[in-house]
Amino acid sequence: MTETAETQQNYEEMFAHRFSSEDQEYQEYLSRPADPPPIVEDWRSRGGGNQRGKDNSFVTWCVIMLQAAIRR
């Protein structure tokens, strides 16, 4: 056997029962409680420089169009 084939065979034997019911470390991992989700505070607090007033300009445009339609 070549060294690569021997190495591959070694890994096959070492990890034959990985992530199975015979893998004690994995079973311990499965039985632990789930981690709580991360809390990210104020993630939208910073406004981008180019985004300021973007929504307001659209609202202003809508108001102008509605006023023009009413005047007709």
C-alpha positions in Angstrom: 0.0 0.0 0.0 1.2 3.5 -0.6 1.4 6.0 2.1 -1.7 7.9 0.8 -3.8 4.7 0.8 -2.6 3.9 4.3 -3.4 7.4 5.5 -6.9 7.1 4.0 -7.5 3.8 5.6 -6.3 5.2 8.9 -8.9 8.0 8.7 -11.6 5.6 7.6 -11.0 3.6 10.8 -10.6 6.7 13.0 -13.9 8.3 11.8 -15.9 5.2 11.1 -18.5 6.0 13.8 -18.2 9.8 13.7 -21.6 11.5 14.2 -23.3 8.3 15.1 -24.8 6.9 18.3 -21.4 5.4 19.1 -19.7 8.8 19.0 -19.8 9.8 22.7 -18.5 13.3 22.1 -21.2 14.0 19.5 -23.9 12.5 21.7 -22.9 14.9 24.5 -23.1 17.8 22.1 -26.6 16.8 21.0 -27.8 16.5 24.5 -26.7 20.0 25.6 -29.3 22.9 25.6 -29.3 25.1 22.6 -27.4 28.4 22.7 -29.5 31.4 23.1 -29.7 33.6 20.0 -27.4 36.6 19.9 -28.8 40.0 20.9 -27.8 42.8 18.7 -28.9 46.1 20.1 -29.4 49.2 18.0 -28.4 47.6 14.8 -30.3 50.1 12.7 -29.4 53.2 14.7 -26.9 54.5 12.3 -28.3 56.1 9.2 -26.2 56.0 6.1 -25.2 59.4 4.7 -26.7 58.7 1.3 -29.9 57.2 2.7 -31.1 60.1 4.7 -34.3 61.5 3.5 -34.7 58.9 0.8 -38.1 57.7 2.1 -39.2 61.3 2.7 -38.5 62.3 -0.9 -40.7 59.4 -2.2 -43.5 60.4 0.2 -43.1 64.1 -1.0 -43.3 62.9 -4.6 -46.5 60.9 -3.9 -48.1 63.9 -2.2 -47.3 66.2 -5.1 -48.7 63.6 -7.6 -51.9 63.2 -5.6 -52.4 66.9 -5.3 -51.9 67.3 -9.1 -54.4 64.5 -9.7 -57.0 66.2 -7.4 -56.6 69.5 -9.1 -57.5 68.1 -12.5 
